[in-house]
């Protein structure tokens, strides 16, 4: 459950926890809700673009870097999608290799840049520097800070659900995060938490996130910009300003395709009423090895999926609070 649905739920639950703790930064996320949730997904997943083009219809299909051999529309052939920027073209995998590690910091770097992987115990310090620079360099609006909060939520939740870091107690069907259990996680997050517990209006959220502005602070946080601010002082390497304009174009493409792909995901997660009760899309049943919707929800309950998602939300708030404390300390030290 690391797609948009999962990350939106992790982030929204984390805000609820932050509000219960009385955190000063919680209202910021509410004020700029769409930008906050955009940060929680698009702030990291720069591969949000088509994987291929359906040869029969010319329509974009798939999700960047996820291999697609046949068109899901016609079953026919597909041709590779290439992102054009100026006189150059890039495959989704090339975009991923350029930028994924830079957005996720603590994992996901390509082989040539793996030495730049940020140690987990440096993450809060790094984010506190970005948090400061978001206000100092990208204000006066506090919207960039809301986006940064969302981005931090994505980094933390991905490290936990993908077992980069411990802290999530979950064995659902065949593991913690697998192709077989992903449909169960997505359906549970979409319906039981998103709709019923949080009251999220998924179609409105999809459109609101797709309509958000590209945030320059994302390029700064990824060090794909001219080095400046406290982040550049503390982390002088590996800045990549020559790719700045490409990254901005990629982030715009992410928003364009996010609307298309997320509407597809939304349709896939809809339920239909049958004589035997509510049922999900046959593709999701097939992916789980033939489970019905009711069987999936029972498996989620038995595995403690809601508890595991809550553990991720708690970890996000813990890091937010560390960032807040470090930022206050850094600011006081700077005045000393």
Secondary structure, DSSP 4 states (H G I P E B T S, - for coil): --SHHHHHHHHHHHHHHHHHTT-TTHHHHHHTHHHHHHHTTTTT-TT-S-SEEETTT--EES-TTS--SS-TTTSS-EEE--EEETTEEE-HHHHHHHHHHHHHSSS---GGGGGGPPPGGGHHHHHHHHHHHHHHHH-SSSHHHHHHHHHHHHHHHHHHHTTSS------BTTBSS-HHHHHHHHHIIIIIIIIIIS---HHHHHHHHHTSPPPHHHHHHTT-S---HHHHHH--TT--GGGHHHHHHHHHHHHHHHHHHHHHHHHHT--EEETTEEE--HHHHHHTTS--HHHHHHHHHHHTHHHHHHHHHHHHHHHHHHHHHHHHHHHHHHH-
